[in-house]
């Protein structure tokens, strides 16, 4: 499955995004480079949140792995601020603003959160990640323009800095939006 948001024609893509930068789990990256694409590969239960400011032609991606740092016996959120949704999302939004993005002008995407091994209840890390992301973004007054979460297939998110196009490739399917 391939989802594009916002859509661009194939001809508008020529000559763009020659530099691909991989964003790893528990990491955040921002860019203003029109030749760059930020790539969040093979998202299973992890979630990638993207932000893009069209007026500044700049954006970023964060990938978190678990919903809540408070569930652990030690203060992991301090040592790994982008590993957990409850610390990653607020830190990502603050970092985006420090990078020069305008929160009011940003468009957001949320991708991943799959149920990769048939988990249910508290074992469904992807579902819990998705729920936490929705709650935290809502609390920050953010309504993502693209949400592609759940299911049993991994996804790869690509954010093209030149124009803010988000492409989501879902293993084994083909669809454009």
Residue frames as a rotation matrix with the C-alpha (Angstrom) as fourth column:
UNK 1
0.590 0.807 0.000 0.00
0.807 -0.590 0.000 0.00
0.000 0.000 -1.000 0.00
UNK 2
-0.652 -0.749 0.116 1.31
0.750 -0.660 -0.042 3.42
0.108 0.060 0.992 -0.84
UNK 3
0.546 0.799 -0.254 -0.31
0.832 -0.553 0.048 6.53
-0.102 -0.237 -0.966 0.59
UNK 4
-0.585 -0.705 0.400 0.69
0.732 -0.672 -0.113 10.03
0.348 0.227 0.910 -0.44
UNK 5
0.620 0.758 -0.206 -0.32
0.776 -0.551 0.306 13.17
0.119 -0.349 -0.929 1.40
UNK 6
0.343 0.828 -0.444 -0.57
-0.326 -0.338 -0.883 15.85
-0.881 0.448 0.154 0.12
UNK 7
0.487 -0.087 0.869 -0.54
0.638 0.715 -0.286 14.45
-0.596 0.694 0.404 -3.41
UNK 8
0.025 -0.511 -0.859 1.85
-0.571 -0.713 0.407 15.65
-0.821 0.480 -0.309 -6.08
UNK 9
0.931 0.241 -0.273 2.07
-0.356 0.439 -0.825 14.63
-0.079 0.866 0.494 -9.68
UNK 10
0.631 -0.727 0.273 4.96
0.667 0.687 0.287 12.42
-0.396 0.001 0.918 -10.75
UNK 11
0.361 -0.512 0.780 6.31
0.679 -0.429 -0.596 15.26
0.640 0.744 0.193 -12.90
UNK 12
0.737 -0.063 0.673 6.63
-0.362 -0.878 0.313 17.56
0.571 -0.474 -0.670 -9.88
UNK 13
0.906 -0.365 0.213 9.00
-0.027 0.453 0.891 15.08
-0.422 -0.813 0.401 -8.22
UNK 14
0.668 -0.688 0.284 11.74
0.640 0.335 -0.692 15.11
0.380 0.644 0.664 -10.83
UNK 15
-0.051 -0.843 0.535 15.03
0.218 -0.532 -0.818 16.40
0.975 0.075 0.210 -9.50
UNK 16
0.304 0.224 0.926 13.86
-0.764 -0.523 0.377 16.47
0.569 -0.822 0.012 -5.89
UNK 17
0.700 0.093 0.708 14.95
-0.664 0.451 0.597 14.64
-0.264 -0.888 0.378 -2.76
UNK 18
0.494 -0.605 -0.624 18.31
-0.337 0.529 -0.779 13.22
0.801 0.595 0.058 -3.72
UNK 19
-0.672 -0.714 0.198 19.51
-0.421 0.148 -0.895 12.90
0.609 -0.685 -0.400 -0.12
UNK 20
0.447 0.807 -0.386 17.81
-0.091 0.471 0.877 10.29
0.890 -0.357 0.284 2.08
UNK 21
-0.604 -0.576 0.551 18.31
-0.594 -0.137 -0.793 10.50
0.532 -0.806 -0.259 5.83
UNK 22
-0.082 0.529 -0.844 17.19
0.345 0.810 0.474 7.60
0.935 -0.252 -0.249 7.99
UNK 23
-0.094 0.162 0.982 15.58
-0.873 -0.488 -0.003 8.41
0.479 -0.858 0.187 11.33
UNK 24
-0.662 -0.228 -0.714 16.19
0.055 0.935 -0.350 5.65
0.748 -0.271 -0.606 13.85
UNK 25
0.410 0.779 -0.475 13.99
0.526 0.223 0.821 4.54
0.745 -0.586 -0.318 16.74
UNK 26
0.561 -0.079 -0.824 14.23
0.772 -0.310 0.555 6.94
-0.299 -0.947 -0.113 19.71
UNK 27
-0.609 -0.791 -0.062 15.61
0.666 -0.551 0.503 9.66
-0.432 0.265 0.862 17.46
UNK 28
0.641 0.722 -0.261 14.46
0.435 -0.622 -0.652 12.96
-0.632 0.304 -0.712 15.99
UNK 29
-0.573 -0.778 0.258 15.74
0.698 -0.297 0.652 14.71
-0.430 0.554 0.713 12.88
UNK 30
0.559 0.658 -0.504 14.85
0.258 -0.716 -0.649 18.04
-0.788 0.232 -0.570 11.29
UNK 31
-0.451 -0.713 0.537 15.80
0.782 -0.026 0.623 19.50
-0.430 0.701 0.569 7.93
UNK 32
0.330 0.453 -0.828 15.50
-0.145 -0.843 -0.519 22.61
-0.933 0.291 -0.212 5.76
UNK 33
-0.663 -0.725 -0.188 17.34
-0.355 0.083 0.931 20.99
-0.659 0.684 -0.312 2.85
UNK 34
0.255 0.847 -0.466 15.02
-0.831 -0.054 -0.554 20.83
-0.494 0.529 0.690 -0.19
UNK 35
-0.079 -0.370 -0.926 17.13
-0.806 0.570 -0.160 17.96
0.587 0.733 -0.343 -1.57
UNK 36
-0.908 -0.379 0.177 16.52
-0.396 0.642 -0.657 15.83
0.136 -0.667 -0.733 1.52
UNK 37
0.210 0.918 -0.337 13.98
-0.444 0.397 0.803 13.20
0.871 -0.019 0.491 2.41
UNK 38
-0.507 -0.276 0.816 13.56
-0.860 0.223 -0.459 11.96
-0.055 -0.935 -0.351 5.98
UNK 39
-0.069 0.369 -0.927 12.89
-0.463 0.811 0.357 8.23
0.883 0.454 0.115 6.11
UNK 40
-0.233 0.106 0.967 11.33
-0.923 0.287 -0.254 6.27
-0.305 -0.952 0.031 9.01
UNK 41
-0.395 -0.013 -0.918 11.75
-0.691 0.663 0.288 2.66
0.605 0.749 -0.271 7.85
UNK 42
-0.418 0.162 -0.894 9.94
0.145 0.983 0.110 -0.54
0.897 -0.084 -0.435 8.81
UNK 43
-0.634 0.293 0.716 7.61
-0.753 -0.443 -0.486 0.81
0.175 -0.847 0.501 11.48
UNK 44
-0.593 0.477 -0.648 5.96
0.401 0.873 0.276 -2.09
0.698 -0.096 -0.710 13.24
UNK 45
0.309 0.694 -0.650 4.55
0.925 -0.062 0.374 -1.21
0.219 -0.717 -0.662 16.66
UNK 46
-0.556 -0.559 -0.614 6.73
0.646 -0.756 0.103 1.94
-0.522 -0.340 0.782 16.77
UNK 47
0.630 0.758 0.168 5.21
0.730 -0.504 -0.462 5.23
-0.266 0.413 -0.871 15.69
UNK 48
-0.660 -0.714 0.233 6.69
0.750 -0.616 0.239 8.00
-0.027 0.333 0.943 13.57
UNK 49
0.531 0.717 -0.451 5.31
0.634 -0.689 -0.350 11.49
-0.562 -0.100 -0.821 13.98
UNK 50
-0.430 -0.633 0.644 6.15
0.894 -0.397 0.207 13.98
0.125 0.665 0.737 11.24
UNK 51
0.412 0.483 -0.773 5.80
0.483 -0.835 -0.265 17.75
-0.773 -0.264 -0.577 11.26
UNK 52
-0.409 -0.513 0.755 6.13
0.912 -0.230 0.338 20.07
0.000 0.827 0.562 8.28
UNK 53
0.119 0.353 -0.928 5.92
0.299 -0.904 -0.305 23.85
-0.947 -0.241 -0.213 8.00
UNK 54
0.401 0.138 0.906 5.04
0.903 0.110 -0.416 24.73
-0.157 0.984 -0.080 4.40
UNK 55
0.995 0.029 0.099 5.90
0.046 -0.982 -0.185 28.42
0.092 0.188 -0.978 4.84
UNK 56
0.449 -0.886 0.117 9.45
-0.740 -0.295 0.604 27.55
-0.501 -0.357 -0.789 5.91
UNK 57
0.644 -0.150 -0.750 9.90
-0.508 0.649 -0.566 24.43
0.572 0.746 0.342 3.75
UNK 58
-0.586 -0.793 0.169 11.22
-0.628 0.312 -0.713 22.58
0.513 -0.524 -0.680 6.76
UNK 59
0.583 0.813 -0.011 10.15
-0.635 0.463 0.618 19.59
0.508 -0.353 0.786 8.77
UNK 60
-0.546 -0.754 0.366 11.09
-0.821 0.393 -0.415 16.75
0.169 -0.527 -0.833 11.04
UNK 61
0.389 0.573 -0.722 10.35
-0.326 0.818 0.473 13.20
0.862 0.051 0.505 12.12
UNK 62
-0.395 -0.431 0.811 10.52
-0.918 0.203 -0.340 11.45
-0.018 -0.879 -0.476 15.49
UNK 63
0.067 0.400 -0.914 10.13
-0.266 0.890 0.370 7.71
0.962 0.218 0.166 16.11
UNK 64
-0.274 -0.129 0.953 9.12
-0.962 0.032 -0.272 6.40
0.005 -0.991 -0.133 19.52
UNK 65
-0.698 -0.212 -0.684 9.00
-0.312 0.950 0.024 2.80
0.644 0.231 -0.729 20.65
UNK 66
-0.584 0.443 -0.680 6.86
0.763 0.586 -0.274 2.61
0.277 -0.679 -0.680 23.80
UNK 67
0.226 0.829 0.512 3.86
0.571 -0.538 0.620 4.55
0.790 0.152 -0.595 25.10
UNK 68
0.825 0.287 0.487 4.88
-0.220 -0.630 0.745 5.58
0.521 -0.721 -0.457 28.60
UNK 69
-0.200 -0.980 -0.017 8.20
-0.214 0.061 -0.975 6.04
0.956 -0.192 -0.222 30.39
UNK 70
-0.167 0.177 0.970 6.42
-0.959 -0.258 -0.118 5.96
0.230 -0.950 0.213 33.76
UNK 71
0.826 0.530 -0.193 5.70
-0.494 0.845 0.204 2.23
0.272 -0.073 0.960 33.35
UNK 72
0.271 -0.818 -0.508 9.36
0.245 0.569 -0.785 1.45
0.931 0.088 0.354 33.90
UNK 73
0.686 -0.022 -0.728 10.98
0.722 0.147 0.676 1.17
0.092 -0.989 0.117 37.31
UNK 74
-0.295 -0.823 -0.485 13.65
0.759 -0.510 0.405 3.73
-0.581 -0.249 0.775 36.42
UNK 75
0.393 0.450 -0.802 13.41
0.006 -0.873 -0.487 7.22
-0.919 0.186 -0.346 34.94
UNK 76
-0.206 -0.487 0.849 14.06
0.784 0.437 0.441 6.21
-0.585 0.757 0.292 31.34
UNK 77
0.672 0.575 0.467 12.28
0.741 -0.531 -0.412 9.22
0.011 0.623 -0.782 29.90
UNK 78
0.796 -0.457 -0.397 15.04
-0.255 -0.848 0.465 11.52
-0.549 -0.269 -0.791 31.11
UNK 79
-0.186 -0.945 0.269 17.82
-0.135 0.296 0.946 9.38
-0.973 0.139 -0.182 29.62
UNK 80
-0.837 -0.018 0.548 15.91
0.499 0.389 0.775 8.56
-0.227 0.921 -0.316 26.40
UNK 81
-0.552 0.652 -0.520 13.52
-0.198 -0.708 -0.678 11.45
-0.810 -0.271 0.520 25.70
UNK 82
-0.259 0.469 -0.844 12.46
-0.963 -0.189 0.191 10.15
-0.070 0.863 0.501 22.28
UNK 83
-0.963 -0.135 -0.233 11.93
-0.153 0.986 0.061 6.48
0.221 0.095 -0.971 23.21
UNK 84
-0.600 0.764 -0.239 8.52
0.732 0.402 -0.549 6.97
-0.323 -0.505 -0.800 24.84
UNK 85
-0.118 0.648 0.753 5.43
0.766 -0.423 0.484 8.73
0.632 0.634 -0.446 23.50
UNK 86
0.735 0.543 -0.406 4.83
0.671 -0.497 0.550 10.67
0.097 -0.676 -0.730 26.72
UNK 87
0.234 -0.710 -0.665 8.26
0.277 -0.607 0.745 12.31
-0.932 -0.359 0.054 26.47
UNK 88
-0.566 -0.534 0.628 8.90
0.709 0.074 0.702 12.13
-0.421 0.842 0.337 22.70
UNK 89
0.094 0.685 0.723 5.85
0.939 -0.302 0.164 14.02
0.331 0.663 -0.671 21.48
UNK 90
0.917 0.237 -0.321 6.11
0.340 -0.886 0.316 17.11
-0.210 -0.399 -0.893 23.72
UNK 91
0.097 -0.962 -0.255 9.91
0.182 -0.235 0.955 17.20
-0.979 -0.139 0.152 23.22
UNK 92
-0.407 -0.192 0.893 9.45
0.876 0.194 0.441 16.85
-0.258 0.962 0.089 19.45
UNK 93
0.555 0.691 0.463 7.02
0.778 -0.629 0.006 19.76
0.295 0.356 -0.886 19.26
UNK 94
0.813 -0.331 -0.480 9.32
0.077 -0.755 0.651 21.96
-0.578 -0.566 -0.588 21.39
UNK 95
-0.212 -0.949 0.232 12.34
0.381 0.139 0.914 20.94
-0.900 0.282 0.332 19.28
UNK 96
-0.055 0.285 0.957 10.41
0.997 -0.030 0.067 21.78
0.048 0.958 -0.283 16.09
UNK 97
0.907 0.416 0.057 9.67
0.408 -0.905 0.122 25.25
0.102 -0.088 -0.991 17.42
UNK 98
0.469 -0.824 -0.318 13.33
-0.017 -0.368 0.930 25.71
-0.883 -0.431 -0.187 18.43
UNK 99
-0.331 -0.558 0.761 14.29
0.730 0.359 0.581 24.63
-0.598 0.748 0.289 14.90
UNK 100
-0.886 -0.002 -0.464 12.16
-0.171 -0.928 0.331 27.52
-0.431 0.373 0.822 13.65
UNK 101
-0.703 0.708 0.065 8.91
0.450 0.372 0.812 25.81
0.551 0.600 -0.580 12.69
UNK 102
-0.703 0.578 0.414 5.66
-0.689 -0.699 -0.195 27.54
0.177 -0.422 0.889 13.55
UNK 103
-0.882 0.354 0.310 3.35
0.136 0.823 -0.552 25.18
-0.451 -0.445 -0.774 15.45
UNK 104
0.005 0.955 -0.298 0.27
-0.201 -0.291 -0.935 26.92
-0.980 0.064 0.190 14.04
UNK 105
0.252 0.031 -0.967 1.55
-0.943 -0.217 -0.253 26.39
-0.217 0.976 -0.026 10.48
UNK 106
-0.752 -0.652 0.099 2.74
-0.624 0.751 0.214 22.80
-0.214 0.099 -0.972 10.90
UNK 107
0.457 0.770 -0.445 0.98
-0.806 0.570 0.158 19.82
0.375 0.287 0.882 9.41
UNK 108
-0.341 -0.532 0.775 1.45
-0.847 0.532 -0.008 16.55
-0.408 -0.659 -0.632 11.26
UNK 109
0.236 0.365 -0.901 1.37
-0.646 0.751 0.135 12.90
0.726 0.550 0.413 10.32
UNK 110
-0.070 -0.193 0.979 1.18
-0.876 0.480 0.032 9.81
-0.476 -0.855 -0.203 12.55
UNK 111
0.414 0.102 -0.905 2.22
-0.720 0.644 -0.256 6.45
0.557 0.758 0.340 11.10
UNK 112
-0.676 -0.664 -0.320 2.89
-0.403 0.697 -0.593 2.97
0.617 -0.272 -0.739 12.53
UNK 113
-0.443 0.475 0.760 1.44
-0.862 0.007 -0.507 1.41
-0.247 -0.880 0.406 15.64
UNK 114
-0.030 0.421 -0.906 0.89
-0.683 0.653 0.326 -1.98
0.730 0.629 0.268 14.08
UNK 115
0.469 0.217 0.856 -0.16
-0.755 0.601 0.262 -5.10
-0.458 -0.770 0.445 15.94
UNK 116
-0.029 -0.650 -0.760 2.69
-0.977 0.178 -0.115 -7.13
0.210 0.739 -0.640 14.57
UNK 117
-0.857 -0.371 -0.358 2.40
-0.301 0.924 -0.236 -10.41
0.418 -0.095 -0.903 16.47
UNK 118
-0.151 0.917 -0.370 -1.31
0.181 0.394 0.901 -10.65
0.972 0.069 -0.225 17.23
UNK 119
-0.910 -0.230 -0.345 -1.00
0.373 -0.091 -0.923 -9.08
0.181 -0.969 0.168 20.67
UNK 120
0.128 0.960 0.250 -4.04
0.425 -0.280 0.861 -8.03
0.896 -0.004 -0.443 22.62
UNK 121
0.857 0.313 -0.410 -4.69
0.495 -0.277 0.823 -5.82
0.144 -0.908 -0.393 25.63
UNK 122
0.779 -0.589 -0.215 -1.58
-0.300 -0.651 0.697 -4.48
-0.551 -0.478 -0.684 27.38
UNK 123
-0.017 -0.808 0.589 0.60
0.411 0.531 0.741 -6.61
-0.912 0.254 0.323 25.10
UNK 124
0.465 0.237 0.853 -0.62
0.884 -0.179 -0.432 -4.64
0.050 0.955 -0.292 22.05
UNK 125
-0.235 -0.680 -0.695 2.23
0.658 -0.637 0.401 -2.12
-0.716 -0.363 0.597 22.14
UNK 126
-0.853 -0.094 0.514 1.30
0.493 -0.471 0.732 -0.67
0.173 0.877 0.448 18.74
UNK 127
0.091 0.976 0.196 -2.27
0.656 -0.207 0.726 0.01
0.749 0.062 -0.659 19.81
UNK 128
0.522 0.020 -0.853 -1.12
0.800 -0.357 0.482 1.55
-0.295 -0.934 -0.203 23.09
UNK 129
-0.609 -0.777 -0.157 1.41
0.622 -0.591 0.513 3.69
-0.491 0.215 0.844 21.19
UNK 130
-0.616 0.446 0.649 -1.32
0.521 -0.387 0.760 4.88
0.591 0.807 0.006 18.84
UNK 131
0.468 0.838 -0.281 -3.71
0.749 -0.208 0.629 5.70
0.469 -0.505 -0.725 21.68
UNK 132
0.217 -0.474 -0.853 -1.02
0.766 -0.459 0.450 7.60
-0.605 -0.751 0.263 23.57
UNK 133
-0.803 -0.524 0.283 0.03
0.578 -0.568 0.586 9.56
-0.146 0.634 0.759 20.47
UNK 134
-0.202 0.825 0.528 -3.58
0.586 -0.330 0.740 10.57
0.785 0.459 -0.417 19.82
UNK 135
0.632 0.471 -0.615 -4.10
0.767 -0.265 0.585 11.69
0.113 -0.841 -0.529 23.44
UNK 136
-0.077 -0.762 -0.642 -0.84
0.722 -0.487 0.491 13.67
-0.687 -0.426 0.588 23.63
UNK 137
-0.828 -0.208 0.521 -1.27
0.541 -0.540 0.644 15.41
0.148 0.816 0.559 20.28
UNK 138
0.119 0.960 0.252 -4.86
0.647 -0.267 0.714 16.28
0.753 0.078 -0.653 21.17
UNK 139
0.545 0.033 -0.838 -3.72
0.798 -0.327 0.506 17.72
-0.257 -0.945 -0.204 24.51
UNK 140
-0.482 -0.794 -0.371 -1.25
0.543 -0.603 0.585 19.91
-0.688 0.081 0.721 22.59
UNK 141
0.247 0.690 -0.681 -4.03
-0.225 -0.642 -0.733 21.12
-0.943 0.333 -0.003 20.28
UNK 142
-0.611 -0.544 -0.575 -2.64
-0.708 0.051 0.705 19.19
-0.354 0.838 -0.416 17.31
UNK 143
0.480 0.757 0.444 -4.88
-0.280 0.611 -0.740 17.36
-0.832 0.231 0.505 14.87
UNK 144
-0.545 -0.804 0.237 -2.79
-0.031 0.302 0.953 15.32
-0.838 0.512 -0.190 12.43
UNK 145
0.029 0.503 -0.864 -3.67
-0.918 -0.329 -0.222 15.63
-0.396 0.799 0.452 8.76
UNK 146
0.115 -0.054 -0.992 -2.51
-0.605 0.788 -0.113 12.08
0.788 0.613 0.058 8.07
UNK 147
-0.082 -0.119 0.990 -3.05
-0.879 0.476 -0.016 9.13
-0.469 -0.872 -0.144 10.38
UNK 148
0.405 0.138 -0.904 -2.15
-0.614 0.774 -0.157 5.64
0.678 0.618 0.398 9.19
UNK 149
-0.517 -0.535 0.668 -1.91
-0.855 0.286 -0.433 3.32
0.041 -0.795 -0.605 12.20
UNK 150
0.205 0.593 0.779 -2.83
-0.677 0.661 -0.325 -0.21
-0.707 -0.460 0.537 13.24
UNK 151
0.752 0.163 -0.639 -3.12
-0.609 0.543 -0.578 -3.34
0.253 0.823 0.508 11.19
UNK 152
0.761 -0.436 0.480 -0.61
0.027 0.760 0.649 -6.15
-0.648 -0.481 0.590 10.93
UNK 153
0.580 -0.595 0.557 1.86
0.771 0.180 -0.611 -4.84
0.264 0.783 0.563 8.35
UNK 154
-0.084 -0.678 -0.730 4.91
0.710 -0.554 0.434 -2.68
-0.699 -0.482 0.529 8.75
UNK 155
0.881 0.371 0.295 5.08
0.474 -0.678 -0.562 0.76
-0.008 0.634 -0.773 7.18
UNK 156
-0.360 -0.929 -0.090 7.79
0.906 -0.370 0.205 3.12
-0.224 -0.007 0.975 6.00
UNK 157
0.759 0.553 -0.344 7.19
0.492 -0.833 -0.252 6.86
-0.426 0.022 -0.904 6.23
UNK 158
-0.371 -0.823 0.431 8.98
0.929 -0.329 0.171 9.28
0.000 0.464 0.886 3.92
UNK 159
0.630 0.477 -0.613 8.81
0.480 -0.860 -0.175 13.07
-0.610 -0.184 -0.771 4.42
UNK 160
0.015 -0.587 0.810 10.06
0.960 -0.219 -0.176 15.06
0.281 0.780 0.560 1.43
UNK 161
-0.225 -0.201 -0.954 11.42
0.700 -0.714 -0.015 18.40
-0.678 -0.670 0.301 2.69
UNK 162
-0.948 -0.205 0.243 11.04
0.318 -0.610 0.726 20.23
-0.001 0.766 0.643 -0.65
UNK 163
-0.583 0.792 0.182 7.24
-0.371 -0.459 0.808 20.19
0.723 0.403 0.561 -0.49
UNK 164
-0.528 0.343 0.777 6.14
-0.826 0.007 -0.564 18.34
-0.199 -0.939 0.280 2.66
UNK 165
0.277 0.648 -0.709 4.78
-0.744 0.611 0.269 15.31
0.608 0.454 0.652 0.85
UNK 166
-0.274 -0.239 0.932 4.42
-0.781 0.620 -0.071 12.31
-0.561 -0.747 -0.357 3.14
UNK 167
0.062 0.252 -0.966 4.57
-0.738 0.663 0.125 8.93
0.672 0.705 0.227 1.49
UNK 168
-0.043 -0.001 0.999 3.63
-0.827 0.561 -0.035 5.80
-0.560 -0.828 -0.025 3.43
UNK 169
-0.234 -0.080 -0.969 4.58
-0.699 0.706 0.111 2.43
0.675 0.703 -0.221 2.01
UNK 170
0.223 0.377 0.899 2.75
-0.857 0.515 -0.004 -0.47
-0.465 -0.770 0.438 3.62
UNK 171
-0.749 -0.649 0.133 4.30
-0.531 0.709 0.464 -3.87
-0.395 0.278 -0.876 3.01
UNK 172
-0.840 0.287 0.460 2.40
0.389 0.910 0.143 -5.97
-0.378 0.299 -0.876 0.49
UNK 173
0.223 0.973 0.060 -0.27
0.803 -0.149 -0.577 -3.46
-0.552 0.177 -0.815 -0.58
UNK 174
-0.827 -0.458 0.326 -0.65
0.563 -0.664 0.492 -0.62
-0.009 0.590 0.807 -3.04
UNK 175
0.391 0.920 0.009 -2.88
0.919 -0.391 0.044 2.43
0.044 -0.009 -0.999 -2.53
UNK 176
-0.742 -0.574 0.347 -2.45
0.563 -0.814 -0.144 6.14
0.365 0.088 0.927 -3.11
UNK 177
0.346 0.838 -0.421 -4.22
0.934 -0.349 0.072 8.83
-0.086 -0.418 -0.904 -1.14
